[in-house]
Amino acid sequence: MNPTTLLLIINLTAALAYMACLWPVSLLKKDASIADIFWGLGFVMIAWLSFFLTDGYVVRKMLIVSLTSIWGIRLFLHILLRNKGKGEDPRYVAMRESRGKKFWWISLFTVFLLQGFLLWVVSMPLQLGQLAPLPAAFTWLDGLGLFIWTVGFTFEAVGDWQLARFLKNPENRGSVMNRGLWAYSRHPNYFGESLIWWGVYVIALATPGTFLGIIGPATITFLLLKVSGVPMLEETLREQPEYRAYIEKTSAFFPWFPRKDKP
């Protein structure tokens, strides 16, 4: 079997099995949010599986798995601490109510296996980027990808930290977060996550046969912009007058200077 095909099949199986193992835990806890908490660690698993299953240039492989591990572990800890003591995410509560008694088994497919499949798709560049042994040197694409990843990681980590600190202050209850990075983008953390995966893709482009890895960053960018990111989060927030004013001034995704009030 072709090494690329074999790697992708093994990693798809691992991603689905990983999420499937979390499903019974969610049933015991009655909380499907566990899928989100362990999302980041799934990429770490895929990165290291690919590392041990491929014969690519070891320096590039170490770069890819190191960046993925830093990102995935930080995201895991962030969501774990953010969700602690807050119960199930409202999105899953709504799904649970709409599905009724069937949710317990439907969630295996609509939450866990679906996320396992998406995890595999988004991680495509980190898988393909570890396959080729050539070029056996650090290239300008590796450097550019590392730079893009660093900018993205900064936006995501700093954005999450700023929002967490804002929400922790009782004086900000009912207010809109429009400071720091949030003054330039309504979702700087989502922008950062998208940029992270474009960075990994550029690193993968340093090796031959990785163009199709573009499906990874394209998928996560589409999901964040059109499906589970910006639209879902802002669905209820748009009803608040202060947030509507924030929307009129601030870019939804790509950071830009806030628009000035009309005279």
URLIN-V196906 format. One record per run of one state. SS is the DSSP state (2 for helix, 1 for strand, 0 for the rest). FROM is the first residue (numbers start at 1). TO is the last residue. If there is no record, write none. Layout:
# URLIN-V196906
SS_FROM_TO ; SS_FROM_TO
This chain:
# URLIN-V196906
0_1_2 ; 2_3_29 ; 0_30_33 ; 2_34_37 ; 0_38_38 ; 2_39_53 ; 0_54_57 ; 2_58_83 ; 0_84_89 ; 2_90_122 ; 0_123_123 ; 2_124_128 ; 0_129_139 ; 2_140_168 ; 0_169_169 ; 2_170_172 ; 0_173_179 ; 2_180_183 ; 0_184_187 ; 2_188_204 ; 0_205_210 ; 2_211_227 ; 0_228_229 ; 2_230_237 ; 0_238_240 ; 2_241_249 ; 0_250_263
